[in-house]
């Protein structure tokens, strides 16, 4: 008696392993996609407020002196002073980091990602002091609406530990990172599913053909036995 194979079970196991590999790969890519700058994290200073105009920005930038720091992330002119919100939008920080073009969202420094990036929980084009659809992260002082978001949260009862809870984000994925992982995982996942479906169909077809041949062989055997008996 032939043992019937179960390709569906094999495919299910394959899909589970593939999905796990994709997620792990994307988590790693968040960290090593080329934009992270480890030394930037060591330059963080939490401040009660950020520069509100170009003159204040120049004074703060001169004090931070980012361009003279030894780093290998980017060219010295692109390693600039920033004063931005943290990922939780409950604190403002000064940091030396590579510049980034934000696309209509408040600039944040993400500790886990070691970079300046868009905070997708804080669109800024419609705030009281709005930002444009595209702006350079080091010019965040021009668009004060993002700082005002922090000030609104400051009005609540928040202790110093909670205010600086951005330090804990190193071990937590932000919404923007989760979105990036999800979007970048769709294409390979769909490819794997499509490949698996094609494989299952071909495997099932081969088994059907194999079953048909076995049936013919069995009939031929019975015919030969009957023929021999009659003789």
NORJOKA-V243920 format. One record per residue. N is the residue number from 0. RES is the residue in three letters. PHI is phi in degrees with one decimal (NA if undefined). PSI is psi as a letter, one per 40 degrees, with the letter a starting at -180 (* if undefined). OMEGA is omega in radians with two decimals (999 if undefined). Layout:
BEGIN
n=N res=RES phi=PHI psi=PSI omega=OMEGA
n=N res=RES phi=PHI psi=PSI omega=OMEGA
END
This chain:
BEGIN
n=0 res=UNK phi=NA psi=h omega=-3.12
n=1 res=UNK phi=-80.1 psi=h omega=3.09
n=2 res=UNK phi=-88.4 psi=h omega=-3.10
n=3 res=UNK phi=-75.9 psi=h omega=3.13
n=4 res=UNK phi=-77.9 psi=i omega=3.12
n=5 res=UNK phi=-122.9 psi=g omega=-3.11
n=6 res=UNK phi=-63.7 psi=d omega=3.14
n=7 res=UNK phi=-62.1 psi=d omega=3.13
n=8 res=UNK phi=-66.5 psi=d omega=3.10
n=9 res=UNK phi=-63.8 psi=d omega=3.14
n=10 res=UNK phi=-65.9 psi=d omega=3.13
n=11 res=UNK phi=-60.9 psi=d omega=3.10
n=12 res=UNK phi=-63.2 psi=d omega=3.13
n=13 res=UNK phi=-63.2 psi=d omega=-3.13
n=14 res=UNK phi=-64.5 psi=d omega=3.13
n=15 res=UNK phi=-60.7 psi=d omega=3.13
n=16 res=UNK phi=-63.4 psi=d omega=-3.12
n=17 res=UNK phi=-65.2 psi=d omega=-3.14
n=18 res=UNK phi=-63.8 psi=d omega=3.12
n=19 res=UNK phi=-60.6 psi=d omega=3.13
n=20 res=UNK phi=-63.7 psi=d omega=3.14
n=21 res=UNK phi=-62.8 psi=d omega=-3.12
n=22 res=UNK phi=-62.5 psi=d omega=3.12
n=23 res=UNK phi=-61.7 psi=d omega=3.12
n=24 res=UNK phi=-60.0 psi=d omega=-3.11
n=25 res=UNK phi=-69.0 psi=d omega=3.09
n=26 res=UNK phi=-63.5 psi=d omega=3.10
n=27 res=UNK phi=-66.9 psi=d omega=-3.11
n=28 res=UNK phi=-63.3 psi=d omega=3.09
n=29 res=UNK phi=-58.2 psi=d omega=-3.08
n=30 res=UNK phi=-86.2 psi=d omega=-2.99
n=31 res=UNK phi=-121.2 psi=f omega=-3.11
n=32 res=UNK phi=-80.2 psi=e omega=3.07
n=33 res=UNK phi=100.6 psi=e omega=-3.11
n=34 res=UNK phi=-97.6 psi=e omega=-3.11
n=35 res=UNK phi=-69.9 psi=i omega=-3.12
n=36 res=UNK phi=-137.4 psi=g omega=-3.03
n=37 res=UNK phi=-55.4 psi=d omega=-3.08
n=38 res=UNK phi=-66.6 psi=d omega=-3.12
n=39 res=UNK phi=-60.6 psi=d omega=-3.11
n=40 res=UNK phi=-60.6 psi=d omega=-3.11
n=41 res=UNK phi=-73.5 psi=e omega=-3.10
n=42 res=UNK phi=-98.8 psi=e omega=-3.07
n=43 res=UNK phi=-65.8 psi=h omega=2.99
n=44 res=UNK phi=-135.5 psi=h omega=3.09
n=45 res=UNK phi=-76.6 psi=h omega=-3.10
n=46 res=UNK phi=-130.0 psi=i omega=-3.14
n=47 res=UNK phi=-70.0 psi=d omega=3.13
n=48 res=UNK phi=-157.8 psi=i omega=-3.13
n=49 res=UNK phi=-105.2 psi=i omega=3.05
n=50 res=UNK phi=-55.1 psi=i omega=-3.07
n=51 res=UNK phi=-108.0 psi=e omega=3.10
n=52 res=UNK phi=-154.3 psi=i omega=-3.06
n=53 res=UNK phi=-64.6 psi=d omega=-3.13
n=54 res=UNK phi=-63.2 psi=d omega=3.12
n=55 res=UNK phi=-66.2 psi=d omega=3.12
n=56 res=UNK phi=-62.9 psi=d omega=-3.14
n=57 res=UNK phi=-61.9 psi=d omega=3.14
n=58 res=UNK phi=-63.7 psi=d omega=-3.13
n=59 res=UNK phi=-66.5 psi=d omega=-3.13
n=60 res=UNK phi=-66.7 psi=d omega=3.12
n=61 res=UNK phi=-65.6 psi=d omega=3.13
n=62 res=UNK phi=-65.9 psi=d omega=-3.13
n=63 res=UNK phi=-73.2 psi=d omega=3.05
n=64 res=UNK phi=53.7 psi=f omega=-3.07
n=65 res=UNK phi=-65.0 psi=d omega=-3.03
n=66 res=UNK phi=-65.0 psi=d omega=-3.13
n=67 res=UNK phi=-93.5 psi=e omega=-3.14
n=68 res=UNK phi=-76.2 psi=i omega=3.08
n=69 res=UNK phi=-82.6 psi=h omega=-3.13
n=70 res=UNK phi=-154.0 psi=i omega=-3.09
n=71 res=UNK phi=-121.6 psi=e omega=-3.10
n=72 res=UNK phi=-76.3 psi=d omega=-3.09
n=73 res=UNK phi=-146.6 psi=a omega=3.04
n=74 res=UNK phi=-64.4 psi=i omega=-3.09
n=75 res=UNK phi=-56.2 psi=d omega=-3.11
n=76 res=UNK phi=-69.4 psi=e omega=3.12
n=77 res=UNK phi=-94.8 psi=e omega=3.10
n=78 res=UNK phi=-97.0 psi=g omega=-2.91
n=79 res=UNK phi=-121.9 psi=i omega=3.06
n=80 res=UNK phi=-69.5 psi=h omega=3.05
n=81 res=UNK phi=-131.7 psi=i omega=2.92
n=82 res=UNK phi=-133.2 psi=h omega=-2.99
n=83 res=UNK phi=-137.9 psi=i omega=3.09
n=84 res=UNK phi=-82.3 psi=i omega=3.03
n=85 res=UNK phi=-86.7 psi=a omega=-3.06
n=86 res=UNK phi=-65.4 psi=d omega=-3.10
n=87 res=UNK phi=-92.6 psi=e omega=3.14
n=88 res=UNK phi=55.3 psi=f omega=3.08
n=89 res=UNK phi=-123.4 psi=e omega=3.10
n=90 res=UNK phi=-160.6 psi=i omega=3.05
n=91 res=UNK phi=-114.6 psi=i omega=-3.08
n=92 res=UNK phi=-139.6 psi=i omega=2.97
n=93 res=UNK phi=-95.8 psi=h omega=-3.11
n=94 res=UNK phi=-157.4 psi=i omega=3.01
n=95 res=UNK phi=-94.6 psi=h omega=-3.06
n=96 res=UNK phi=-159.1 psi=i omega=3.04
n=97 res=UNK phi=-61.2 psi=i omega=-3.14
n=98 res=UNK phi=-71.2 psi=i omega=-3.10
n=99 res=UNK phi=-149.3 psi=h omega=3.08
n=100 res=UNK phi=-86.3 psi=h omega=3.12
n=101 res=UNK phi=-84.6 psi=i omega=-3.05
n=102 res=UNK phi=-112.6 psi=g omega=3.07
n=103 res=UNK phi=83.0 psi=e omega=3.10
n=104 res=UNK phi=-126.7 psi=i omega=3.10
n=105 res=UNK phi=-62.7 psi=i omega=3.07
n=106 res=UNK phi=-78.4 psi=h omega=3.06
n=107 res=UNK phi=-129.3 psi=i omega=2.92
n=108 res=UNK phi=-104.9 psi=h omega=-3.13
n=109 res=UNK phi=-96.7 psi=h omega=-3.07
n=110 res=UNK phi=-66.0 psi=d omega=-3.13
n=111 res=UNK phi=-63.2 psi=d omega=-3.13
n=112 res=UNK phi=-83.8 psi=e omega=3.13
n=113 res=UNK phi=55.2 psi=f omega=-3.06
n=114 res=UNK phi=-161.9 psi=i omega=2.91
n=115 res=UNK phi=-85.8 psi=h omega=3.13
n=116 res=UNK phi=-155.2 psi=i omega=3.07
n=117 res=UNK phi=-72.1 psi=h omega=2.99
n=118 res=UNK phi=-98.8 psi=h omega=-3.04
n=119 res=UNK phi=-72.4 psi=e omega=3.01
n=120 res=UNK phi=-91.1 psi=e omega=-3.07
n=121 res=UNK phi=-136.7 psi=g omega=3.03
n=122 res=UNK phi=-65.8 psi=h omega=-3.03
n=123 res=UNK phi=-121.5 psi=e omega=-3.10
n=124 res=UNK phi=-72.8 psi=e omega=-3.10
n=125 res=UNK phi=-117.4 psi=e omega=3.10
n=126 res=UNK phi=-78.1 psi=i omega=-3.13
n=127 res=UNK phi=-61.4 psi=d omega=3.02
n=128 res=UNK phi=-113.3 psi=g omega=-2.93
n=129 res=UNK phi=-73.0 psi=i omega=3.04
n=130 res=UNK phi=-102.9 psi=i omega=3.06
n=131 res=UNK phi=-77.4 psi=i omega=-3.13
n=132 res=UNK phi=-67.1 psi=d omega=3.11
n=133 res=UNK phi=-148.7 psi=h omega=3.13
n=134 res=UNK phi=-153.2 psi=i omega=-3.12
n=135 res=UNK phi=-81.6 psi=h omega=-3.04
n=136 res=UNK phi=-59.2 psi=d omega=-3.13
n=137 res=UNK phi=-71.4 psi=e omega=3.11
n=138 res=UNK phi=-105.2 psi=f omega=-3.12
n=139 res=UNK phi=-61.1 psi=d omega=-3.13
n=140 res=UNK phi=-61.1 psi=d omega=3.13
n=141 res=UNK phi=-74.2 psi=e omega=-3.02
n=142 res=UNK phi=-123.5 psi=g omega=-2.94
n=143 res=UNK phi=-74.4 psi=e omega=-3.13
n=144 res=UNK phi=-57.1 psi=d omega=-3.14
n=145 res=UNK phi=-66.5 psi=d omega=3.10
n=146 res=UNK phi=-66.6 psi=d omega=3.14
n=147 res=UNK phi=-66.1 psi=d omega=3.08
n=148 res=UNK phi=-62.5 psi=d omega=3.11
n=149 res=UNK phi=-67.9 psi=d omega=-3.13
n=150 res=UNK phi=-61.9 psi=d omega=3.11
n=151 res=UNK phi=-63.4 psi=d omega=3.12
n=152 res=UNK phi=-71.2 psi=d omega=-3.14
n=153 res=UNK phi=-65.5 psi=d omega=-3.11
n=154 res=UNK phi=-69.4 psi=e omega=3.10
n=155 res=UNK phi=-79.7 psi=i omega=3.10
n=156 res=UNK phi=-79.4 psi=h omega=-3.09
n=157 res=UNK phi=-135.4 psi=h omega=3.14
n=158 res=UNK phi=-80.6 psi=i omega=-3.05
n=159 res=UNK phi=-65.6 psi=d omega=-3.14
n=160 res=UNK phi=-64.7 psi=d omega=3.13
n=161 res=UNK phi=-68.7 psi=d omega=-3.11
n=162 res=UNK phi=-63.0 psi=d omega=-3.10
n=163 res=UNK phi=-103.0 psi=f omega=-3.10
n=164 res=UNK phi=-67.6 psi=e omega=3.08
n=165 res=UNK phi=-59.7 psi=d omega=3.10
n=166 res=UNK phi=-64.2 psi=d omega=-3.12
n=167 res=UNK phi=-81.1 psi=e omega=-3.03
n=168 res=UNK phi=-69.7 psi=e omega=-3.12
n=169 res=UNK phi=-59.5 psi=d omega=-3.12
n=170 res=UNK phi=-104.4 psi=e omega=-3.09
n=171 res=UNK phi=-128.4 psi=h omega=3.07
n=172 res=UNK phi=-77.0 psi=h omega=3.07
n=173 res=UNK phi=-84.2 psi=i omega=-3.14
n=174 res=UNK phi=-59.8 psi=d omega=-3.13
n=175 res=UNK phi=-64.8 psi=d omega=3.12
n=176 res=UNK phi=-69.1 psi=d omega=3.11
n=177 res=UNK phi=-61.8 psi=d omega=3.12
n=178 res=UNK phi=-62.7 psi=d omega=-3.14
n=179 res=UNK phi=-62.7 psi=d omega=3.13
n=180 res=UNK phi=-63.4 psi=d omega=-3.10
n=181 res=UNK phi=-63.6 psi=d omega=-3.09
n=182 res=UNK phi=-65.0 psi=d omega=-3.09
n=183 res=UNK phi=-73.3 psi=e omega=3.13
n=184 res=UNK phi=-92.6 psi=e omega=-3.04
n=185 res=UNK phi=-63.0 psi=d omega=-3.06
n=186 res=UNK phi=-61.4 psi=d omega=3.12
n=187 res=UNK phi=-62.9 psi=d omega=3.12
n=188 res=UNK phi=-64.6 psi=d omega=3.12
n=189 res=UNK phi=-63.0 psi=d omega=3.11
n=190 res=UNK phi=-63.7 psi=d omega=-3.13
n=191 res=UNK phi=-64.8 psi=d omega=3.14
n=192 res=UNK phi=-62.3 psi=d omega=3.14
n=193 res=UNK phi=-61.6 psi=d omega=3.11
n=194 res=UNK phi=-60.8 psi=d omega=-3.13
n=195 res=UNK phi=-64.7 psi=d omega=3.13
n=196 res=UNK phi=-62.9 psi=d omega=3.12
n=197 res=UNK phi=-61.9 psi=d omega=-3.13
n=198 res=UNK phi=-62.9 psi=d omega=-3.13
n=199 res=UNK phi=-61.4 psi=d omega=-3.13
n=200 res=UNK phi=-62.5 psi=d omega=3.14
n=201 res=UNK phi=-65.3 psi=d omega=-3.13
n=202 res=UNK phi=-64.1 psi=d omega=3.13
n=203 res=UNK phi=-64.9 psi=d omega=3.12
n=204 res=UNK phi=-63.4 psi=d omega=3.13
n=205 res=UNK phi=-64.7 psi=d omega=-3.13
n=206 res=UNK phi=-68.1 psi=d omega=3.10
n=207 res=UNK phi=-63.5 psi=d omega=3.10
n=208 res=UNK phi=-64.7 psi=d omega=3.13
n=209 res=UNK phi=-64.4 psi=d omega=3.11
n=210 res=UNK phi=-65.0 psi=d omega=3.13
n=211 res=UNK phi=-65.4 psi=d omega=3.14
n=212 res=UNK phi=-66.9 psi=d omega=3.13
n=213 res=UNK phi=-64.4 psi=d omega=3.12
n=214 res=UNK phi=-64.2 psi=d omega=3.13
n=215 res=UNK phi=-63.8 psi=d omega=-3.14
n=216 res=UNK phi=-62.7 psi=d omega=3.14
n=217 res=UNK phi=-65.8 psi=d omega=3.12
n=218 res=UNK phi=-63.5 psi=d omega=3.12
n=219 res=UNK phi=-62.5 psi=d omega=3.14
n=220 res=UNK phi=-65.1 psi=d omega=3.12
n=221 res=UNK phi=-62.0 psi=d omega=-3.14
n=222 res=UNK phi=-63.2 psi=d omega=3.14
n=223 res=UNK phi=-63.8 psi=d omega=3.12
n=224 res=UNK phi=-65.4 psi=d omega=3.12
n=225 res=UNK phi=-65.3 psi=d omega=-3.12
n=226 res=UNK phi=-63.4 psi=d omega=3.13
n=227 res=UNK phi=-63.8 psi=d omega=-3.12
n=228 res=UNK phi=-67.1 psi=d omega=3.13
n=229 res=UNK phi=-65.3 psi=d omega=3.14
n=230 res=UNK phi=-69.4 psi=* omega=999
END
